[in-house]
Structures are given as C-alpha cells and as structure tokens.
C-alpha cells in the first residue's frame, strides 16, 4: 500500500508540475515587467528542480510519471489565450497564474490526503510543491 500510494502521489505531482511549467511558458513572454518575468522564470526553475527529484523517485519504481489531463490542459490554454486576447496585461497574467496556483494547491492537498500511506519523502516533495504554488500566489498579488 505504501508503494502504491507513493507512486500515485508522485504521479500527481509530476502532472501538476508539467501543468504549471506549461502555464508559465504560455504567459512569461507576454509579461511586461522585467521583475514579473523574473518571478515567473524563477518559479519555473523551482518547479523543474522538483520535477528532477520526482523523476528520480519514479525511476526507482520504474514508473514514467503522468501527463496533465489533456482536457484540463486544453481548457487552461484556451482560457489563457482568450483572456490575454482581450487584455494582455501583467494584471491579467497574475490573475490567470493565481487561479492556476489555487487549483494546484487544492488538488495537491486532496492527493496528499487521499494517498496518506505514501512515504514521507514523497509527502515532503508534495508539500514543497504546495508551498511553491502558494508563494507564487503571494508574489502575484502586487500585479493584480
């Protein structure tokens, strides 16, 4: 049970990181403020560091990880492009990123509770990812 919950939790983190990185990639070049771009770029780098840790752990379990839900990814892309098509401002980007982070935090907490038998290393990675998402939400406030 521990191994299965661990793998499932790591898979959800993997999918969440892929979704977060794709979302940042969708907006970073549209950001006007250099400081804003830097915050997004730094957050992406932190996501990628966690992704490396997750990949190493999944390799131990001989698991390939998980891609984000294609429907959710498509809906996110459409929402981003529609909103930015109407108003391509840092405020709009901050709003989109805040919504995405909030959904990520909610999902990750749900999975943390759902896969409670996961090992402590995987739970720690999940908590660090949650903290990263929460910090980005805080960083976005000044641009809303």
KAGITA-V888155 format. One record per run of one state. SS is the DSSP state (@ for helix, = for strand, . for the rest). FROM is the first residue (numbers start at 1). LEN is the number of residues. If there is no record, write none. Layout:
ss = {SS:SS}
from = {FROM:FROM}
len = {LEN:LEN}
This chain:
ss = {.:@:.:@:.:@:.:@:.:@:.}
from = {1:2:31:34:61:70:87:90:115:120:144}
len = {1:29:3:27:9:17:3:25:5:24:1}
